[in-house]
Amino acid sequence: MDKYGLILEGGGMRGIYTAGVLDFFIENNIEINSCYGVSAGTVNACNYISKQKGRTYQLDTDYLDNRDYASVYNLITTGNYFGTEMCYHKVPLELNPFDFETYNKYDGVFYAVVTNCETGKPEYIKINDMKKDIDVIRASCSLPLMAQMVNLGGKLYLDGGVSDSIPVRQSVKDGNNKNVVILTRDIEYRKKANEMLPIIKLKYKKYPNLIKAIEQRHIVYNRTLEYIENQRKVGNIYVIRPEKPVKIGRLEKSKEKLDELYNIGIEDAKRSFEGLKEFLAI
């Protein structure tokens, strides 16, 4: 019997594309019981599992001008571009409440990918209790140079995309022989070496394995794209991705551009619907 995984790439504000795709999934009751989220993909996974259509879009657009949510001021004063208190506490508990009750009813598993700063290796942490595990989500979203390392159980972590941007191999390892992969780049995209490497080497000089992971990230990423394409051709992977190059940045502030990409995600999901249903045998 086939087992299905859902793989959600990150990409900062490009994740609003995934939000559009998943909102279509929610609307059409497409449920996959094994989710893997990386960076912005973890936020998308949370709201997909809690079935809160539109919430990720709201999070990405409602606070664009709020300094406490995301700003260079935050980065300078706290070391975190995205404000920890507002993003991970005030918003989900007060401003745009997360549906913890529905999340807890999820008949499946959700893993957030984080990067261990000492080893430079990815870790896949199961999110059982969203309130208790919120710092795991924060760690998965903590970009190098843009966020402080997050302490989880005495170990330091950063963004999962550093070490495993598209964790489809882990899903297969966990027994999911069929996987739906949502990417935030077009089919021609290939990652290049990190241009900030000299600064990264200086800032993280005490973490040589982390530096090595960042140095090799583009190689690992591009090899994963090759793996995905090969597995797509034999029918083991179903891919949804933008048809054209995405022109917005990781920290995009233009609501017009974000709206456009969100709607592209919805339209791409609509076009993929029949093929997806056949793939999922529903």
C-alpha positions as CSV (number, residue, x, y, z in Angstrom):
1,M,0.0,0.0,0.0
2,D,1.4,3.4,-0.9
3,K,2.3,5.9,1.8
4,Y,2.4,9.6,0.9
5,G,4.5,12.5,2.1
6,L,4.2,16.2,1.6
7,I,7.4,18.1,1.2
8,L,7.4,21.9,1.6
9,E,10.4,23.9,0.6
10,G,11.3,27.2,2.2
11,G,12.4,30.4,0.5
12,G,11.4,33.2,2.9
13,M,8.5,35.3,1.4
14,R,8.5,33.1,-1.7
15,G,6.7,30.7,0.6
16,I,3.5,32.6,-0.1
17,Y,3.4,30.6,-3.4
18,T,3.1,27.5,-1.3
19,A,0.4,29.2,0.8
20,G,-1.7,29.5,-2.3
21,V,-1.2,25.9,-3.2
22,L,-2.1,24.7,0.3
23,D,-5.1,26.9,0.6
24,F,-6.4,25.2,-2.5
25,F,-5.6,21.9,-0.8
26,I,-7.6,22.9,2.3
27,E,-10.5,24.1,0.3
28,N,-10.6,20.8,-1.6
29,N,-10.0,18.5,1.4
30,I,-6.6,17.2,0.1
31,E,-5.1,15.7,3.2
32,I,-1.6,14.1,3.3
33,N,-0.7,12.5,6.6
34,S,3.1,13.0,6.6
35,C,4.5,16.5,6.3
36,Y,8.0,17.8,6.2
37,G,8.5,21.6,6.4
38,V,11.7,23.6,5.9
39,S,11.9,27.2,7.1
40,A,8.9,29.1,5.6
41,G,7.6,25.6,4.7
42,T,7.2,24.9,8.4
43,V,4.8,27.8,8.8
44,N,2.9,26.7,5.7
45,A,2.7,23.2,7.2
46,C,1.4,24.4,10.5
47,N,-1.5,26.3,8.9
48,Y,-2.2,23.5,6.5
49,I,-2.5,21.0,9.3
50,S,-4.7,23.4,11.4
51,K,-6.8,23.9,8.2
52,Q,-6.7,27.7,8.5
53,K,-7.1,28.7,4.9
54,G,-5.7,32.2,4.3
55,R,-3.7,32.4,7.5
56,T,-0.2,32.1,6.0
57,Y,-1.2,34.7,3.4
58,Q,-2.3,37.0,6.2
59,L,0.9,36.5,8.2
60,D,2.9,37.3,5.1
61,T,1.0,40.5,4.2
62,D,-0.7,41.9,7.3
63,Y,2.4,43.1,9.1
64,L,4.7,44.2,6.2
65,D,5.1,47.7,7.8
66,N,5.2,46.6,11.4
67,R,8.7,47.0,12.8
68,D,8.2,44.5,15.5
69,Y,7.3,41.8,13.0
70,A,10.1,42.0,10.5
71,S,12.6,44.8,10.1
72,V,16.3,45.8,9.9
73,Y,15.7,47.5,13.3
74,N,14.9,44.1,14.8
75,L,18.0,42.7,13.3
76,I,20.2,45.4,14.6
77,T,18.7,45.5,18.1
78,T,18.0,41.8,18.7
79,G,19.9,39.9,16.1
80,N,16.7,38.6,14.6
81,Y,15.1,40.1,11.5
82,F,11.8,38.5,12.4
83,G,10.8,39.6,15.9
84,T,10.7,36.6,18.2
85,E,8.0,37.8,20.6
86,M,5.6,39.1,18.0
87,C,6.1,36.3,15.4
88,Y,6.0,33.3,17.7
89,H,3.9,34.5,20.6
90,K,1.8,37.6,20.1
91,V,0.6,36.7,16.6
92,P,-0.4,33.1,17.2
93,L,-1.8,33.7,20.7
94,E,-3.5,37.1,20.2
95,L,-3.4,38.9,16.8
96,N,-4.2,35.9,14.5
97,P,-4.8,33.0,16.8
98,F,-3.5,29.6,15.7
99,D,-6.1,26.8,15.9
100,F,-4.3,24.5,18.3
101,E,-7.4,22.3,18.8
102,T,-7.6,21.4,15.1
103,Y,-3.9,20.9,14.8
104,N,-4.0,18.4,17.7
105,K,-6.6,16.4,15.8
106,Y,-4.3,15.8,12.8
107,D,-4.1,12.2,12.0
108,G,-0.5,12.2,10.9
109,V,3.0,13.4,11.6
110,F,4.8,16.7,10.9
111,Y,8.5,17.1,11.0
112,A,10.3,20.5,11.0
113,V,13.8,20.4,9.6
114,V,16.5,22.2,11.5
115,T,20.3,22.4,11.1
116,N,22.5,21.4,14.1
117,C,25.2,24.2,14.2
118,E,27.8,21.9,15.8
119,T,27.5,19.0,13.3
120,G,26.2,20.9,10.3
121,K,23.7,18.1,9.8
122,P,19.9,18.2,9.4
123,E,17.6,17.0,12.1
124,Y,14.0,16.2,11.6
125,I,12.0,17.1,14.7
126,K,8.5,15.8,15.1
127,I,6.1,18.6,16.2
128,N,3.7,17.0,18.7
129,D,2.5,20.1,20.7
130,M,2.6,23.4,18.8
131,K,2.8,25.5,21.9
132,K,5.6,23.5,23.5
133,D,7.4,23.0,20.2
134,I,7.2,26.6,18.9
135,D,10.9,27.1,19.3
136,V,11.5,24.2,16.9
137,I,9.5,26.1,14.3
138,R,11.5,29.2,15.1
139,A,14.8,27.3,14.7
140,S,13.7,26.0,11.3
141,C,13.1,29.5,10.2
142,S,16.3,31.1,11.6
143,L,18.3,32.2,8.6
144,P,22.1,32.5,9.0
145,L,23.1,36.2,9.4
146,M,19.4,37.1,9.9
147,A,18.7,35.3,13.1
148,Q,20.3,34.2,16.4
149,M,20.9,30.5,16.9
150,V,18.1,28.8,18.7
151,N,18.8,26.6,21.8
152,L,16.9,23.4,21.8
153,G,17.8,21.0,24.6
154,G,21.2,22.5,25.1
155,K,22.1,22.4,21.4
156,L,22.2,25.3,18.9
157,Y,20.2,25.3,15.7
158,L,19.6,27.4,12.6
159,D,17.4,27.2,9.4
160,G,16.8,23.7,8.1
161,G,17.4,24.8,4.6
162,V,21.1,25.1,5.3
163,S,21.5,21.3,5.4
164,D,18.3,19.9,3.7
165,S,16.3,22.4,1.7
166,I,13.9,19.8,0.2
167,P,13.7,16.8,2.6
168,V,12.2,14.3,0.1
169,R,14.9,11.6,0.7
170,Q,14.1,11.7,4.5
171,S,10.4,11.2,3.7
172,V,11.3,8.2,1.6
173,K,13.5,6.9,4.3
174,D,10.6,7.2,6.7
175,G,8.5,4.9,4.5
176,N,6.7,7.3,2.2
177,N,7.2,5.8,-1.3
178,K,5.0,8.5,-2.9
179,N,5.7,12.2,-2.3
180,V,4.1,15.5,-3.2
181,V,6.8,18.2,-3.4
182,I,5.9,21.9,-3.5
183,L,8.8,24.0,-4.6
184,T,9.1,27.8,-4.7
185,R,11.4,28.0,-7.8
186,D,10.8,27.2,-11.4
187,I,12.1,24.1,-13.2
188,E,15.1,25.9,-14.7
189,Y,16.4,27.3,-11.4
190,R,19.7,26.0,-9.9
191,K,21.2,27.3,-6.7
192,K,24.5,29.1,-6.8
193,A,27.3,29.2,-4.2
194,N,26.5,31.6,-1.3
195,E,27.9,35.1,-2.0
196,M,28.0,35.9,1.7
197,L,30.4,33.1,2.5
198,P,33.3,35.4,3.6
199,I,31.0,37.1,6.2
200,I,29.5,33.7,7.2
201,K,33.0,32.3,7.8
202,L,33.8,35.2,10.0
203,K,30.6,35.1,12.0
204,Y,30.5,31.3,12.5
205,K,34.2,30.6,12.8
206,K,33.5,28.5,15.9
207,Y,31.2,26.3,13.9
208,P,33.3,24.7,11.0
209,N,30.7,22.1,10.2
210,L,28.0,24.7,9.8
211,I,30.3,26.6,7.5
212,K,30.9,23.4,5.5
213,A,27.2,22.8,5.2
214,I,26.6,26.4,3.9
215,E,29.5,26.0,1.4
216,Q,28.0,22.8,0.0
217,R,24.4,23.8,0.2
218,H,24.0,24.6,-3.5
219,I,25.6,21.3,-4.5
220,V,23.2,19.3,-2.2
221,Y,20.2,21.4,-3.4
222,N,20.9,20.9,-7.1
223,R,21.5,17.2,-6.6
224,T,18.2,16.9,-4.8
225,L,16.5,18.6,-7.8
226,E,18.0,15.9,-10.1
227,Y,16.7,13.2,-7.7
228,I,13.2,14.8,-7.7
229,E,13.1,14.9,-11.5
230,N,14.2,11.3,-11.8
231,Q,11.6,10.2,-9.3
232,R,9.0,12.3,-11.0
233,K,9.6,10.6,-14.3
234,V,9.0,7.1,-12.8
235,G,5.9,8.2,-11.0
236,N,7.1,8.4,-7.4
237,I,7.0,12.2,-7.0
238,Y,4.4,14.8,-8.0
239,V,5.8,18.3,-8.2
240,I,4.0,21.6,-8.0
241,R,6.2,24.6,-8.7
242,P,6.0,28.0,-10.4
243,E,6.1,27.8,-14.2
244,K,8.1,31.1,-14.5
245,P,11.1,32.5,-12.5
246,V,10.0,34.0,-9.2
247,K,11.0,37.6,-9.1
248,I,10.5,38.4,-5.4
249,G,13.2,38.3,-2.8
250,R,13.4,36.3,0.4
251,L,12.5,39.4,2.4
252,E,10.0,40.9,0.0
253,K,7.9,43.8,1.3
254,S,5.7,44.5,-1.8
255,K,2.2,43.4,-1.1
256,E,1.4,43.6,-4.8
257,K,4.1,41.1,-5.7
258,L,3.2,38.9,-2.8
259,D,-0.5,38.9,-3.8
260,E,0.5,38.0,-7.4
261,L,2.6,35.0,-6.3
262,Y,0.0,33.8,-3.9
263,N,-2.6,33.8,-6.7
264,I,-0.2,32.0,-9.0
265,G,0.1,29.3,-6.3
266,I,-3.7,28.9,-6.3
267,E,-3.9,28.7,-10.1
268,D,-1.1,26.2,-10.3
269,A,-2.8,24.0,-7.8
270,K,-6.0,24.2,-9.8
271,R,-4.2,23.1,-12.9
272,S,-2.6,20.3,-11.1
273,F,-5.8,19.1,-9.4
274,E,-6.7,16.2,-11.7
275,G,-3.2,14.9,-12.0
276,L,-2.8,15.2,-8.2
277,K,-5.9,13.3,-7.5
278,E,-4.7,10.5,-9.8
279,F,-1.3,10.5,-8.1
280,L,-2.9,10.3,-4.6
281,A,-5.5,7.7,-5.8
282,I,-8.4,9.8,-4.5
